[in-house]
Amino acid sequence: MGLLKVRSPRDILRFIKLYKLTRSWALSKFIFSNGHMKTVLKFSEKGEINSSNGVWIAKFKSQAVLINLLRGDDFFILEELEKFEESGWRIAFEENGNILITSPLRIFHIKSYGIVRAMGESFIDYKDINVQDKFVLDIGAFLGDTALYFLGRGAKGVLALEPYEEFYKIATNNLYQNILNEEVKIFNVGIGNQVNQYDSNKNNSYNGRLLSFMDLKDQVEICNPENLPIFLKMDCEGCEYDVFRNPESILEWRSLGINEFIMEYHKGNIFDLIENFRNAGYMVKKLLVKSDDIGIIYGVLDPKAKNFLEK
């Protein structure tokens, strides 16, 4: 037991409970040693973990993942399964170890378990928005999770930007293995003048390529030839204060045809940012506060959305 780095008698009791659940010393030791014991035990209160021919499966209602393939932070996927279930989406596993994600409108084949965890956040941040038959400009595409989420919600096309090379490569694999070349265009570029000092991803591979507004405008015209209404989603770890520094800069973006936006804001003067959007003609509402420094705001030009904004 010393090899498990047990810190308290409670840890011993938890490990015994974990072993009774999995009936596997190797799997229990892996879960315990990687700090996921609480996550797995918490999941077991609502879901179940069982094995078949040496394959360990975690199940929550109609959701299922191959637990013996989970690595590192992937174990937190267990906490996301309920969100998929509540939203009418379904996760299942394929014999080759890939994940099958099914929305009411689409089916996606995914190799990266990390995308499931990332997509789980979308069911919180973007659950109240409507992208049906719209074109989405996805700033901060991460692993391609939001692009898939918006397509699964009925978006007709996505232009995605992701400046970090390692995330971009994973996103490209996730998107293009689903033959989404015509519906999603993704570029390894960022927006703004620099990597923000409180960007949580700044230690990852970043090649410094920034897309100018005019280049972005050209890409939007190419990728949205039907001139569909544009919905902007932005999660750029703080670049929002540079990009939307005044009402004039917001009016430039509005000229792209952006009728709605949803944005994760970060440490900075969010009140001035909201005022800039209002001065540029958008009605703005704070949808979600995640912490003292992070939250979600939503803006729209259409006065018909007034009832939603007043909820």
DARAKA-V978774 format. One record per residue. SS is DSSP state (a for helix, b for strand, c for the rest). NEAR is the number of other ideal C-beta (glycine too) atoms within 8 Angstrom. D_LAST is the distance of its C-alpha to the last C-alpha in Angstrom with 2 decimals. Layout:
ss->[SS	SS]
near->[NEAR	NEAR]
d_last->[D_LAST	D_LAST]
This chain:
ss->[c	a	a	a	c	c	c	c	a	a	a	a	a	a	a	a	a	a	a	a	a	a	c	c	a	a	a	a	a	a	a	a	a	c	c	c	a	a	a	a	a	a	a	a	c	c	c	b	b	b	b	b	c	c	b	b	b	b	b	b	c	c	b	b	b	b	a	a	a	c	c	a	a	a	a	a	a	a	a	c	a	a	a	a	a	a	c	c	c	b	b	b	b	c	c	c	c	c	b	b	b	b	c	c	c	c	b	b	b	b	c	c	c	a	a	a	a	a	a	a	a	a	a	a	a	c	c	c	c	c	c	c	c	c	b	b	b	b	b	c	c	c	c	c	a	a	a	a	a	a	a	a	c	c	c	c	b	b	b	b	b	c	c	b	a	a	a	a	a	a	a	a	a	a	a	a	c	c	c	c	c	c	c	b	b	b	b	c	c	b	c	c	c	c	c	c	c	c	c	c	c	c	c	c	c	b	c	c	c	b	c	c	a	a	a	a	a	a	a	a	a	a	a	c	c	c	c	c	c	b	b	b	b	b	c	c	c	c	c	a	a	a	a	c	c	c	a	a	a	a	a	a	a	a	c	c	c	b	b	b	b	b	b	b	b	c	c	c	c	a	a	a	a	a	a	a	a	a	a	c	c	c	b	b	b	b	b	b	b	c	c	c	c	c	b	b	b	b	b	b	c	c	a	a	a	a	a	a	a	c	c]
near->[6	5	5	10	6	9	4	6	5	6	12	10	8	12	14	8	9	14	11	7	10	12	6	9	6	6	11	12	10	8	13	13	8	8	4	10	12	7	11	14	12	8	14	10	6	6	13	7	13	7	10	6	4	6	8	13	13	14	10	13	7	6	13	11	16	12	11	8	8	10	5	5	6	10	12	10	13	14	10	13	16	9	10	14	12	7	8	6	12	11	14	10	12	9	4	4	7	9	14	13	16	10	11	5	7	8	7	11	11	13	8	9	13	10	15	14	13	11	14	13	9	12	14	9	10	13	8	6	9	5	10	7	7	13	15	15	13	13	11	12	15	11	12	16	13	16	17	17	11	15	14	13	12	9	14	9	11	14	15	15	14	15	12	10	10	8	13	13	8	13	16	10	10	16	14	9	8	9	5	10	6	3	8	13	8	15	9	9	10	13	11	10	4	5	8	13	6	8	10	5	9	10	3	9	6	11	7	4	8	10	12	6	8	6	8	11	10	8	12	13	8	7	10	13	6	6	5	10	9	14	17	13	15	12	10	13	12	12	12	13	10	10	12	12	7	7	9	6	11	14	10	9	12	11	7	11	9	11	9	15	12	15	13	9	11	11	6	9	6	10	6	7	14	11	8	14	13	10	8	10	7	12	11	11	9	10	9	8	5	6	6	3	5	9	12	12	14	14	13	12	9	7	5	5	10	8	7	9	11	5	4]
d_last->[54.16	54.88	53.88	50.34	49.98	49.03	47.72	47.63	48.72	45.10	45.21	48.27	46.56	43.56	45.95	47.81	44.61	43.77	47.29	47.12	43.93	45.36	49.10	49.68	51.13	50.48	46.81	46.24	48.02	46.01	42.66	43.95	45.53	42.48	40.19	38.10	39.41	36.33	34.11	36.47	37.00	33.30	32.87	35.85	34.08	31.78	33.74	37.44	39.99	43.24	45.97	47.95	51.12	50.16	46.65	43.90	40.68	37.39	35.40	31.99	31.71	32.08	31.93	35.17	36.47	40.02	40.02	43.52	42.39	39.60	40.57	39.27	35.49	35.27	35.42	31.81	31.09	31.56	28.31	26.46	27.89	25.36	22.50	24.51	25.16	21.59	20.66	23.66	25.74	29.25	31.60	35.29	38.46	41.30	44.97	45.37	42.77	40.08	36.57	35.20	31.43	30.20	26.81	26.34	27.61	29.97	32.58	33.38	36.48	36.04	38.81	36.85	35.39	33.51	31.24	29.90	28.83	27.32	25.46	24.03	21.91	20.36	18.87	16.87	16.28	15.79	14.67	11.42	13.39	15.70	19.24	21.05	24.08	23.22	25.39	24.19	25.67	25.70	26.75	27.83	28.73	30.28	31.96	30.56	27.96	24.95	27.06	27.85	24.29	23.14	26.21	25.41	22.00	23.85	24.38	27.63	28.89	28.41	30.13	30.11	31.56	32.77	35.23	36.59	39.50	39.42	35.75	36.46	39.41	37.49	34.70	37.39	39.06	35.90	34.97	38.45	39.79	37.27	38.83	35.71	37.81	36.81	33.07	32.64	34.48	34.44	36.25	37.45	36.21	33.68	31.93	32.74	35.98	36.45	35.30	33.09	34.71	31.87	31.58	31.91	33.86	36.36	39.26	39.05	41.05	39.84	42.02	40.60	39.97	37.29	36.26	36.50	33.91	36.48	37.36	33.72	33.48	36.62	35.29	32.04	34.26	36.52	33.92	31.74	34.52	32.44	30.16	27.02	23.61	23.33	20.57	21.40	20.96	22.56	23.68	26.92	27.37	27.15	28.55	25.31	26.65	29.84	28.53	25.90	27.99	27.46	25.83	29.07	28.87	25.30	26.62	29.26	26.79	24.83	28.23	28.24	25.71	22.61	19.65	17.08	17.43	16.30	18.37	19.50	20.58	23.55	25.63	25.72	24.13	20.55	19.79	22.56	21.44	17.94	19.81	22.21	19.63	18.22	21.87	22.46	19.95	16.88	13.34	12.35	9.66	11.00	9.89	12.72	15.56	18.71	21.22	22.24	23.08	20.99	17.37	15.26	13.78	12.59	13.79	14.41	16.86	15.85	14.30	13.30	10.42	8.88	6.52	5.42	5.63	3.82	0.00]
